[in-house]
Amino acid sequence: MKSVKTTKDVYPRIIEVLNQSLKLEYSLITHYPRIASSIDDEEIKKMAIRLGEYSTRHADIVARAIQELGGEPIWNLDPFPESASLIPIFRIQLDKEKLALSLHTEEANLIPNPMLRGKFTRMAEEEKEHIKLVEAILSKLGEKEGL
């Protein structure tokens, strides 16, 4: 099992990864409602809105962790994906959810505080569910488009 450093010398790396995660979660927060507004299917729309709500909670946890570790949260937005079709947009979102899983897993491995580490372990597990949810959305959209 990997040993976890407990000295403040790892904090700059942890804060760097946390800020990457914050940027990612914040882009999900801003993109999912916009995506949802262009979806006619009520079930898929609700799924997209739910993903945005999850990302809001994750961003709050990440921002607090950055502050607890003595860092400053960096708020930054990614541009909205340009596409006329929802399938390419949700493929981008799927990649973002997979990146969030990777980042939250890395954060859980880097954070020395057991309580905080537990939050990031849980968020990584939640990201696995988000990935399944986006895959379900892609499947439903593919069925509608006859793919």
N, CA, C and O atoms as a DFTB+ gen file, in Angstrom:
588 C
 N C O
     1  1       0.835      -1.183       0.000
     2  2       0.000       0.000       0.000
     3  2       0.879       1.244       0.000
     4  3       1.921       1.272       0.654
     5  1       0.464       2.263      -0.726
     6  2       1.223       3.496      -0.854
     7  2       1.214       4.262       0.463
     8  3       0.160       4.415       1.082
     9  1       2.367       4.740       0.894
    10  2       2.398       5.534       2.118
    11  2       1.990       6.965       1.797
    12  3       2.251       7.464       0.702
    13  1       1.351       7.618       2.754
    14  2       0.873       8.978       2.574
    15  2       1.791       9.911       3.336
    16  3       2.016       9.726       4.532
    17  1       2.329      10.926       2.643
    18  2       3.164      11.918       3.311
    19  2       2.280      12.754       4.223
    20  3       1.139      13.064       3.881
    21  1       2.802      13.112       5.368
    22  2       2.002      13.895       6.312
    23  2       2.599      15.269       6.568
    24  3       2.078      16.010       7.402
    25  1       3.659      15.628       5.890
    26  2       4.277      16.929       6.111
    27  2       3.731      17.943       5.115
    28  3       3.184      17.585       4.071
    29  1       3.890      19.201       5.456
    30  2       3.369      20.282       4.616
    31  2       4.078      20.383       3.270
    32  3       3.633      21.142       2.408
    33  1       5.162      19.647       3.060
    34  2       5.857      19.733       1.769
    35  2       5.028      19.146       0.625
    36  3       5.315      19.422      -0.540
    37  1       4.020      18.353       0.932
    38  2       3.155      17.815      -0.124
    39  2       1.969      18.741      -0.410
    40  3       1.281      18.559      -1.415
    41  1       1.720      19.724       0.451
    42  2       0.560      20.593       0.266
    43  2       0.547      21.319      -1.075
    44  3      -0.507      21.377      -1.709
    45  1       1.669      21.878      -1.540
    46  2       1.604      22.547      -2.852
    47  2       1.129      21.606      -3.970
    48  3       0.361      22.032      -4.833
    49  1       1.556      20.370      -3.976
    50  2       1.108      19.414      -5.002
    51  2      -0.366      19.085      -4.805
    52  3      -1.120      19.007      -5.775
    53  1      -0.778      18.892      -3.564
    54  2      -2.183      18.608      -3.293
    55  2      -3.051      19.776      -3.761
    56  3      -4.073      19.572      -4.417
    57  1      -2.645      20.987      -3.425
    58  2      -3.410      22.182      -3.790
    59  2      -3.457      22.327      -5.311
    60  3      -4.487      22.717      -5.860
    61  1      -2.372      22.021      -5.985
    62  2      -2.346      22.077      -7.449
    63  2      -3.371      21.105      -8.048
    64  3      -4.129      21.472      -8.945
    65  1      -3.388      19.885      -7.553
    66  2      -4.336      18.881      -8.052
    67  2      -5.764      19.281      -7.691
    68  3      -6.678      19.129      -8.501
    69  1      -5.954      19.787      -6.485
    70  2      -7.282      20.229      -6.072
    71  2      -7.793      21.357      -6.966
    72  3      -8.971      21.375      -7.323
    73  1      -6.923      22.295      -7.331
    74  2      -7.344      23.381      -8.206
    75  2      -7.666      22.878      -9.613
    76  3      -8.552      23.425     -10.269
    77  1      -6.965      21.848     -10.088
    78  2      -7.329      21.226     -11.374
    79  2      -8.731      20.636     -11.259
    80  3      -9.559      20.782     -12.158
    81  1      -8.972      19.983     -10.161
    82  2     -10.272      19.364      -9.903
    83  2     -11.367      20.426      -9.803
    84  3     -12.463      20.241     -10.332
    85  1     -11.073      21.530      -9.131
    86  2     -12.040      22.609      -8.982
    87  2     -12.424      23.186     -10.340
    88  3     -13.603      23.415     -10.611
    89  1     -11.439      23.418     -11.182
    90  2     -11.702      23.933     -12.524
    91  2     -12.608      22.971     -13.293
    92  3     -13.556      23.391     -13.956
    93  1     -12.308      21.695     -13.196
    94  2     -13.098      20.682     -13.888
    95  2     -14.528      20.648     -13.352
    96  3     -15.479      20.693     -14.132
    97  1     -14.688      20.568     -12.039
    98  2     -16.027      20.520     -11.445
    99  2     -16.814      21.783     -11.791
   100  3     -18.016      21.720     -12.052
   101  1     -16.142      22.915     -11.793
   102  2     -16.837      24.157     -12.088
   103  2     -17.308      24.190     -13.543
   104  3     -18.377      24.728     -13.833
   105  1     -16.526      23.623     -14.454
   106  2     -16.979      23.568     -15.848
   107  2     -18.200      22.657     -15.963
   108  3     -19.103      22.922     -16.757
   109  1     -18.227      21.586     -15.173
   110  2     -19.393      20.703     -15.177
   111  2     -20.616      21.424     -14.626
   112  3     -21.724      21.256     -15.137
   113  1     -20.415      22.228     -13.581
   114  2     -21.518      22.995     -12.989
   115  2     -22.133      23.920     -14.026
   116  3     -23.356      24.005     -14.140
   117  1     -21.296      24.609     -14.777
   118  2     -21.806      25.594     -15.729
   119  2     -22.317      24.960     -17.017
   120  3     -23.204      25.515     -17.664
   121  1     -21.779      23.819     -17.395
   122  2     -22.179      23.213     -18.668
   123  2     -23.445      22.369     -18.574
   124  3     -24.278      22.412     -19.480
   125  1     -23.607      21.601     -17.494
   126  2     -24.764      20.711     -17.423
   127  2     -26.117      21.442     -17.512
   128  3     -26.994      20.975     -18.238
   129  1     -26.321      22.557     -16.810
   130  2     -27.613      23.240     -16.966
   131  2     -27.846      23.736     -18.400
   132  3     -28.960      23.671     -18.919
   133  1     -26.797      24.222     -19.014
   134  2     -26.922      24.699     -20.403
   135  2     -27.252      23.530     -21.334
   136  3     -28.090      23.654     -22.227
   137  1     -26.594      22.411     -21.117
   138  2     -26.890      21.219     -21.913
   139  2     -28.334      20.785     -21.669
   140  3     -29.066      20.480     -22.612
   141  1     -28.738      20.759     -20.398
   142  2     -30.086      20.316     -20.045
   143  2     -31.148      21.177     -20.729
   144  3     -32.198      20.672     -21.126
   145  1     -30.880      22.455     -20.865
   146  2     -31.870      23.352     -21.474
   147  2     -32.112      23.034     -22.950
   148  3     -33.118      23.457     -23.519
   149  1     -31.202      22.295     -23.565
   150  2     -31.378      21.960     -24.987
   151  2     -31.900      20.536     -25.198
   152  3     -31.965      20.055     -26.329
   153  1     -32.269      19.865     -24.105
   154  2     -32.747      18.483     -24.183
   155  2     -34.267      18.458     -24.090
   156  3     -34.849      19.035     -23.172
   157  1     -34.898      17.793     -25.034
   158  2     -36.364      17.675     -25.027
   159  2     -36.842      16.532     -24.124
   160  3     -37.872      16.657     -23.461
   161  1     -36.114      15.442     -24.099
   162  2     -36.493      14.269     -23.320
   163  2     -36.364      14.596     -21.829
   164  3     -35.271      14.897     -21.348
   165  1     -37.480      14.537     -21.106
   166  2     -37.496      14.925     -19.685
   167  2     -36.598      14.046     -18.816
   168  3     -35.959      14.549     -17.892
   169  1     -36.542      12.759     -19.092
   170  2     -35.697      11.860     -18.298
   171  2     -34.225      12.214     -18.461
   172  3     -33.493      12.287     -17.474
   173  1     -33.791      12.430     -19.683
   174  2     -32.392      12.786     -19.942
   175  2     -32.090      14.165     -19.361
   176  3     -31.014      14.383     -18.805
   177  1     -33.035      15.097     -19.488
   178  2     -32.856      16.445     -18.936
   179  2     -32.622      16.374     -17.421
   180  3     -31.720      17.026     -16.896
   181  1     -33.445      15.575     -16.723
   182  2     -33.299      15.428     -15.273
   183  2     -31.950      14.818     -14.909
   184  3     -31.347      15.202     -13.907
   185  1     -31.477      13.879     -15.708
   186  2     -30.178      13.251     -15.450
   187  2     -29.061      14.289     -15.574
   188  3     -28.144      14.314     -14.754
   189  1     -29.134      15.137     -16.588
   190  2     -28.114      16.171     -16.784
   191  2     -28.137      17.186     -15.647
   192  3     -27.086      17.603     -15.159
   193  1     -29.338      17.581     -15.226
   194  2     -29.450      18.527     -14.109
   195  2     -28.867      17.916     -12.841
   196  3     -28.166      18.593     -12.090
   197  1     -29.153      16.640     -12.601
   198  2     -28.626      15.953     -11.417
   199  2     -27.097      15.924     -11.437
   200  3     -26.463      16.105     -10.398
   201  1     -26.504      15.699     -12.608
   202  2     -25.042      15.700     -12.710
   203  2     -24.471      17.071     -12.339
   204  3     -23.435      17.155     -11.679
   205  1     -25.146      18.142     -12.762
   206  2     -24.711      19.488     -12.393
   207  2     -24.788      19.722     -10.893
   208  3     -23.914      20.366     -10.313
   209  1     -25.840      19.197     -10.263
   210  2     -25.986      19.337      -8.810
   211  2     -24.889      18.591      -8.064
   212  3     -24.356      19.088      -7.072
   213  1     -24.552      17.394      -8.544
   214  2     -23.458      16.646      -7.924
   215  2     -22.147      17.423      -8.025
   216  3     -21.365      17.474      -7.075
   217  1     -21.924      18.023      -9.188
   218  2     -20.682      18.773      -9.388
   219  2     -20.615      19.995      -8.491
   220  3     -19.530      20.381      -8.056
   221  1     -21.756      20.609      -8.206
   222  2     -21.781      21.753      -7.287
   223  2     -21.302      21.323      -5.898
   224  3     -20.490      22.001      -5.269
   225  1     -21.817      20.191      -5.437
   226  2     -21.396      19.680      -4.121
   227  2     -19.910      19.345      -4.129
   228  3     -19.196      19.653      -3.174
   229  1     -19.443      18.715      -5.202
   230  2     -18.024      18.364      -5.289
   231  2     -17.151      19.613      -5.297
   232  3     -16.120      19.650      -4.625
   233  1     -17.552      20.637      -6.049
   234  2     -16.764      21.871      -6.100
   235  2     -16.672      22.517      -4.721
   236  3     -15.618      23.030      -4.346
   237  1     -17.765      22.494      -3.969
   238  2     -17.749      23.056      -2.612
   239  2     -16.759      22.307      -1.721
   240  3     -16.005      22.930      -0.973
   241  1     -16.756      21.002      -1.795
   242  2     -15.835      20.186      -0.990
   243  2     -14.394      20.479      -1.385
   244  3     -13.530      20.637      -0.523
   245  1     -14.135      20.551      -2.684
   246  2     -12.779      20.805      -3.171
   247  2     -12.303      22.188      -2.738
   248  3     -11.178      22.331      -2.259
   249  1     -13.148      23.208      -2.900
   250  2     -12.760      24.570      -2.525
   251  2     -12.445      24.662      -1.029
   252  3     -11.469      25.299      -0.632
   253  1     -13.283      24.018      -0.201
   254  2     -13.020      24.021       1.247
   255  2     -11.709      23.315       1.572
   256  3     -10.955      23.770       2.432
   257  1     -11.435      22.215       0.894
   258  2     -10.192      21.475       1.140
   259  2      -8.977      22.336       0.785
   260  3      -7.982      22.341       1.510
   261  1      -9.061      23.052      -0.313
   262  2      -7.962      23.947      -0.705
   263  2      -7.704      24.962       0.398
   264  3      -6.556      25.203       0.773
   265  1      -8.769      25.552       0.912
   266  2      -8.623      26.551       1.973
   267  2      -8.089      25.925       3.262
   268  3      -7.238      26.513       3.931
   269  1      -8.581      24.744       3.610
   270  2      -8.100      24.064       4.818
   271  2      -6.606      23.765       4.744
   272  3      -5.920      23.750       5.766
   273  1      -6.108      23.530       3.541
   274  2      -4.697      23.224       3.365
   275  2      -3.850      24.481       3.147
   276  3      -2.656      24.388       2.862
   277  1      -4.471      25.653       3.281
   278  2      -3.743      26.913       3.201
   279  2      -3.628      27.466       1.795
   280  3      -2.854      28.396       1.566
   281  1      -4.362      26.932       0.866
   282  2      -4.309      27.408      -0.510
   283  2      -5.448      28.349      -0.832
   284  3      -6.314      28.625      -0.002
   285  1      -5.424      28.825      -2.042
   286  2      -6.453      29.735      -2.543
   287  2      -7.154      29.067      -3.720
   288  3      -6.505      28.733      -4.711
   289  1      -8.469      28.865      -3.629
   290  2      -9.187      28.271      -4.762
   291  2      -9.076      29.159      -6.004
   292  3      -9.247      30.376      -5.928
   293  1      -8.792      28.541      -7.127
   294  2      -8.702      29.257      -8.400
   295  2      -9.943      28.910      -9.206
   296  3     -10.130      27.772      -9.636
   297  1     -10.788      29.917      -9.402
   298  2     -12.037      29.728     -10.141
   299  2     -11.775      30.053     -11.598
   300  3     -11.350      31.158     -11.936
   301  1     -12.031      29.089     -12.448
   302  2     -11.734      29.227     -13.859
   303  2     -12.772      28.438     -14.640
   304  3     -13.221      27.386     -14.187
   305  1     -13.154      28.932     -15.796
   306  2     -14.174      28.251     -16.590
   307  2     -13.601      27.753     -17.916
   308  3     -12.793      28.425     -18.558
   309  1     -14.037      26.573     -18.301
   310  2     -13.755      26.067     -19.639
   311  2     -14.855      26.567     -20.557
   312  3     -16.000      26.714     -20.129
   313  1     -14.522      26.831     -21.819
   314  2     -15.579      27.244     -22.748
   315  2     -16.575      26.114     -22.991
   316  3     -16.241      24.936     -22.859
   317  1     -17.778      26.483     -23.339
   318  2     -18.816      25.497     -23.628
   319  2     -18.480      24.797     -24.933
   320  3     -18.077      25.447     -25.898
   321  1     -18.642      23.458     -24.977
   322  2     -18.331      22.733     -26.211
   323  2     -19.265      23.154     -27.342
   324  3     -20.478      23.257     -27.157
   325  1     -18.689      23.390     -28.495
   326  2     -19.466      23.800     -29.657
   327  2     -19.856      22.573     -30.463
   328  3     -19.002      21.915     -31.058
   329  1     -21.133      22.271     -30.481
   330  2     -21.644      21.162     -31.279
   331  2     -23.150      21.319     -31.405
   332  3     -23.820      21.768     -30.475
   333  1     -23.666      20.952     -32.545
   334  2     -25.103      21.004     -32.756
   335  2     -25.776      19.751     -32.202
   336  3     -26.991      19.733     -32.007
   337  1     -24.993      18.707     -31.949
   338  2     -25.539      17.434     -31.492
   339  2     -25.165      17.181     -30.036
   340  3     -24.062      17.513     -29.603
   341  1     -26.084      16.595     -29.293
   342  2     -25.834      16.301     -27.882
   343  2     -24.839      15.168     -27.690
   344  3     -24.146      15.134     -26.673
   345  1     -24.747      14.249     -28.626
   346  2     -23.856      13.097     -28.437
   347  2     -22.394      13.534     -28.300
   348  3     -21.738      13.108     -27.350
   349  1     -21.846      14.369     -29.207
   350  2     -20.456      14.816     -28.999
   351  2     -20.271      15.600     -27.701
   352  3     -19.228      15.504     -27.055
   353  1     -21.287      16.377     -27.326
   354  2     -21.191      17.142     -26.072
   355  2     -21.108      16.184     -24.885
   356  3     -20.283      16.378     -23.991
   357  1     -21.954      15.152     -24.869
   358  2     -21.913      14.211     -23.747
   359  2     -20.660      13.329     -23.780
   360  3     -20.232      12.840     -22.734
   361  1     -20.079      13.123     -24.934
   362  2     -18.787      12.403     -24.970
   363  2     -17.713      13.235     -24.275
   364  3     -16.863      12.696     -23.565
   365  1     -17.756      14.547     -24.483
   366  2     -16.819      15.444     -23.783
   367  2     -17.079      15.389     -22.280
   368  3     -16.147      15.332     -21.478
   369  1     -18.368      15.406     -21.908
   370  2     -18.711      15.339     -20.490
   371  2     -18.245      14.013     -19.886
   372  3     -17.794      13.978     -18.741
   373  1     -18.349      12.936     -20.642
   374  2     -17.880      11.631     -20.165
   375  2     -16.380      11.679     -19.892
   376  3     -15.913      11.173     -18.871
   377  1     -15.633      12.286     -20.803
   378  2     -14.183      12.431     -20.585
   379  2     -13.903      13.253     -19.332
   380  3     -12.971      12.952     -18.585
   381  1     -14.702      14.288     -19.100
   382  2     -14.517      15.123     -17.904
   383  2     -14.826      14.336     -16.634
   384  3     -14.123      14.469     -15.633
   385  1     -15.868      13.522     -16.673
   386  2     -16.212      12.704     -15.497
   387  2     -15.094      11.695     -15.215
   388  3     -14.770      11.437     -14.056
   389  1     -14.513      11.134     -16.258
   390  2     -13.395      10.190     -16.082
   391  2     -12.177      10.909     -15.509
   392  3     -11.478      10.362     -14.656
   393  1     -11.920      12.129     -15.973
   394  2     -10.815      12.916     -15.427
   395  2     -11.082      13.251     -13.960
   396  3     -10.166      13.216     -13.138
   397  1     -12.334      13.576     -13.628
   398  2     -12.683      13.866     -12.229
   399  2     -12.416      12.642     -11.354
   400  3     -11.908      12.776     -10.241
   401  1     -12.751      11.466     -11.845
   402  2     -12.460      10.230     -11.100
   403  2     -10.961      10.108     -10.852
   404  3     -10.537       9.806      -9.737
   405  1     -10.170      10.338     -11.873
   406  2      -8.716      10.241     -11.744
   407  2      -8.177      11.270     -10.745
   408  3      -7.352      10.941      -9.894
   409  1      -8.646      12.509     -10.853
   410  2      -8.167      13.562      -9.947
   411  2      -8.585      13.305      -8.506
   412  3      -7.770      13.458      -7.596
   413  1      -9.837      12.918      -8.279
   414  2     -10.290      12.664      -6.904
   415  2      -9.573      11.464      -6.294
   416  3      -9.318      11.436      -5.090
   417  1      -9.251      10.483      -7.116
   418  2      -8.478       9.334      -6.623
   419  2      -7.078       9.783      -6.224
   420  3      -6.572       9.392      -5.172
   421  1      -6.451      10.604      -7.066
   422  2      -5.114      11.117      -6.742
   423  2      -5.157      11.971      -5.479
   424  3      -4.276      11.866      -4.626
   425  1      -6.177      12.815      -5.359
   426  2      -6.305      13.654      -4.167
   427  2      -6.439      12.806      -2.907
   428  3      -5.813      13.095      -1.887
   429  1      -7.247      11.770      -2.981
   430  2      -7.429      10.886      -1.821
   431  2      -6.102      10.248      -1.422
   432  3      -5.842      10.032      -0.238
   433  1      -5.267       9.947      -2.410
   434  2      -3.964       9.346      -2.114
   435  2      -2.962      10.351      -1.562
   436  3      -2.029       9.968      -0.855
   437  1      -3.142      11.632      -1.875
   438  2      -2.187      12.660      -1.440
   439  2      -2.545      13.304      -0.109
   440  3      -1.653      13.732       0.624
   441  1      -3.810      13.381       0.211
   442  2      -4.259      14.141       1.390
   443  2      -3.948      13.375       2.681
   444  3      -4.384      12.237       2.857
   445  1      -3.195      14.011       3.574
   446  2      -2.814      13.319       4.806
   447  2      -3.917      13.242       5.854
   448  3      -3.914      12.323       6.674
   449  1      -4.851      14.171       5.851
   450  2      -5.924      14.206       6.840
   451  2      -6.924      13.087       6.535
   452  3      -7.547      13.098       5.474
   453  1      -7.089      12.113       7.453
   454  2      -7.966      10.967       7.188
   455  2      -9.425      11.349       6.896
   456  3     -10.062      10.737       6.038
   457  1      -9.951      12.346       7.595
   458  2     -11.342      12.748       7.376
   459  2     -11.508      13.355       5.976
   460  3     -12.455      13.034       5.257
   461  1     -10.585      14.224       5.608
   462  2     -10.616      14.850       4.298
   463  2     -10.357      13.818       3.200
   464  3     -10.988      13.846       2.143
   465  1      -9.426      12.914       3.465
   466  2      -9.132      11.842       2.509
   467  2     -10.386      11.017       2.234
   468  3     -10.646      10.632       1.094
   469  1     -11.162      10.749       3.289
   470  2     -12.400       9.991       3.139
   471  2     -13.398      10.684       2.226
   472  3     -14.092      10.027       1.450
   473  1     -13.473      12.017       2.314
   474  2     -14.381      12.769       1.441
   475  2     -14.003      12.571      -0.027
   476  3     -14.869      12.406      -0.885
   477  1     -12.703      12.590      -0.300
   478  2     -12.263      12.451      -1.688
   479  2     -12.370      11.012      -2.180
   480  3     -12.579      10.774      -3.370
   481  1     -12.229      10.074      -1.287
   482  2     -12.457       8.674      -1.657
   483  2     -13.920       8.486      -2.044
   484  3     -14.229       7.821      -3.033
   485  1     -14.822       9.080      -1.252
   486  2     -16.259       8.991      -1.569
   487  2     -16.574       9.707      -2.880
   488  3     -17.368       9.212      -3.680
   489  1     -15.960      10.861      -3.104
   490  2     -16.211      11.574      -4.360
   491  2     -15.727      10.763      -5.550
   492  3     -16.376      10.752      -6.596
   493  1     -14.599      10.086      -5.406
   494  2     -14.112       9.232      -6.494
   495  2     -15.128       8.135      -6.786
   496  3     -15.398       7.825      -7.947
   497  1     -15.687       7.551      -5.735
   498  2     -16.716       6.518      -5.924
   499  2     -17.952       7.101      -6.609
   500  3     -18.555       6.456      -7.467
   501  1     -18.325       8.326      -6.225
   502  2     -19.471       8.979      -6.858
   503  2     -19.202       9.244      -8.334
   504  3     -20.113       9.160      -9.158
   505  1     -17.955       9.566      -8.670
   506  2     -17.618       9.809     -10.075
   507  2     -17.837       8.556     -10.916
   508  3     -18.193       8.652     -12.090
   509  1     -17.630       7.400     -10.333
   510  2     -17.909       6.153     -11.067
   511  2     -19.390       6.087     -11.432
   512  3     -19.752       5.632     -12.517
   513  1     -20.240       6.546     -10.514
   514  2     -21.678       6.580     -10.789
   515  2     -22.002       7.638     -11.842
   516  3     -22.876       7.429     -12.683
   517  1     -21.308       8.758     -11.799
   518  2     -21.529       9.808     -12.794
   519  2     -21.157       9.302     -14.189
   520  3     -21.838       9.596     -15.171
   521  1     -20.080       8.549     -14.258
   522  2     -19.658       7.972     -15.538
   523  2     -20.761       7.065     -16.079
   524  3     -21.104       7.126     -17.259
   525  1     -21.310       6.227     -15.207
   526  2     -22.410       5.342     -15.629
   527  2     -23.621       6.153     -16.084
   528  3     -24.291       5.784     -17.049
   529  1     -23.899       7.247     -15.398
   530  2     -25.033       8.082     -15.742
   531  2     -24.840       8.729     -17.119
   532  3     -25.761       8.741     -17.936
   533  1     -23.648       9.264     -17.371
   534  2     -23.380       9.860     -18.687
   535  2     -23.416       8.779     -19.771
   536  3     -23.913       9.022     -20.870
   537  1     -22.894       7.592     -19.466
   538  2     -22.970       6.491     -20.439
   539  2     -24.424       6.127     -20.730
   540  3     -24.763       5.814     -21.871
   541  1     -25.291       6.164     -19.710
   542  2     -26.717       5.888     -19.910
   543  2     -27.357       6.968     -20.778
   544  3     -28.179       6.672     -21.645
   545  1     -26.973       8.219     -20.538
   546  2     -27.484       9.317     -21.366
   547  2     -27.055       9.104     -22.818
   548  3     -27.869       9.225     -23.734
   549  1     -25.780       8.788     -23.023
   550  2     -25.291       8.548     -24.391
   551  2     -26.047       7.398     -25.051
   552  3     -26.368       7.457     -26.238
   553  1     -26.324       6.367     -24.284
   554  2     -27.069       5.226     -24.821
   555  2     -28.474       5.648     -25.239
   556  3     -28.941       5.290     -26.321
   557  1     -29.143       6.409     -24.381
   558  2     -30.497       6.877     -24.696
   559  2     -30.494       7.806     -25.918
   560  3     -31.373       7.722     -26.775
   561  1     -29.501       8.682     -25.982
   562  2     -29.407       9.585     -27.126
   563  2     -29.122       8.801     -28.400
   564  3     -29.662       9.123     -29.458
   565  1     -28.284       7.781     -28.309
   566  2     -27.975       6.947     -29.466
   567  2     -29.210       6.218     -29.968
   568  3     -29.423       6.083     -31.173
   569  1     -30.022       5.750     -29.024
   570  2     -31.265       5.068     -29.399
   571  2     -32.204       6.028     -30.124
   572  3     -32.857       5.652     -31.097
   573  1     -32.266       7.262     -29.645
   574  2     -33.151       8.255     -30.261
   575  2     -32.682       8.625     -31.671
   576  3     -33.493       8.909     -32.553
   577  1     -31.367       8.616     -31.865
   578  2     -30.828       8.963     -33.172
   579  2     -30.636       7.730     -34.054
   580  3     -30.173       7.834     -35.190
   581  1     -30.996       6.571     -33.521
   582  2     -30.897       5.342     -34.309
   583  2     -29.484       4.848     -34.514
   584  3     -29.176       4.216     -35.525
   585  1     -28.618       5.138     -33.545
   586  2     -27.209       4.699     -33.638
   587  2     -27.017       3.324     -33.048
   588  3     -25.901       2.805     -33.043
